[in-house]
Amino acid sequence: MAKVINLRMARKRRDRAAREKDAASARAQHGLGKAELASRKAEEARASRQLDGAKLERDD
């Protein structure tokens, strides 16, 4: 005999798993750790200083 399952509960379980998979993907894509965030800020600051140092000033 086949095992009897409750379809409503099976659908809910399937939907929960799909939502969790989407959430994990979003966390991986958008979430940054503290060290990664500090590293990114430091890199942006370094690039900004380098760009400002390369500007030519005009004396009119």
C-alpha positions as CSV (number, residue, x, y, z in Angstrom):
1,M,0.0,0.0,0.0
2,A,1.1,3.5,-0.7
3,K,1.7,5.9,2.2
4,V,-1.2,8.4,2.7
5,I,0.0,12.0,3.0
6,N,-1.8,15.2,3.7
7,L,-1.4,17.3,0.5
8,R,-1.9,20.6,2.3
9,M,1.0,19.9,4.6
10,A,3.1,18.7,1.7
11,R,2.5,21.9,-0.2
12,K,3.3,24.0,2.8
13,R,6.5,22.1,3.3
14,R,7.5,22.5,-0.4
15,D,6.7,26.3,-0.3
16,R,8.7,26.7,2.9
17,A,11.7,25.0,1.4
18,A,11.5,27.2,-1.8
19,R,11.3,30.4,0.3
20,E,14.3,29.3,2.4
21,K,16.3,28.6,-0.8
22,D,15.4,32.1,-2.1
23,A,16.3,33.7,1.2
24,A,19.7,31.9,1.3
25,S,20.4,33.1,-2.2
26,A,19.5,36.7,-1.2
27,R,21.7,36.5,1.9
28,A,24.6,35.3,-0.1
29,Q,24.1,38.0,-2.7
30,H,23.5,41.0,-0.4
31,G,24.7,40.2,3.0
32,L,28.3,41.1,3.9
33,G,30.2,40.2,7.0
34,K,31.8,42.9,9.1
35,A,35.3,42.2,7.8
36,E,34.1,42.3,4.2
37,L,32.2,45.5,4.7
38,A,35.3,47.2,6.3
39,S,37.5,45.9,3.5
40,R,35.1,47.3,0.9
41,K,34.9,50.7,2.6
42,A,38.7,50.8,2.8
43,E,39.0,50.0,-0.9
44,E,36.5,52.7,-1.8
45,A,38.4,55.3,0.3
46,R,41.7,54.3,-1.3
47,A,40.3,54.6,-4.8
48,S,38.8,58.0,-3.9
49,R,42.2,59.3,-2.5
50,Q,44.0,58.0,-5.6
51,L,41.5,59.8,-7.9
52,D,41.7,63.0,-5.9
53,G,45.5,62.8,-6.1
54,A,45.5,62.5,-9.8
55,K,43.4,65.6,-10.5
56,L,45.0,68.5,-12.2
57,E,44.4,71.9,-10.8
58,R,44.2,74.9,-13.1
59,D,45.5,78.3,-12.1
60,D,43.5,80.9,-14.1
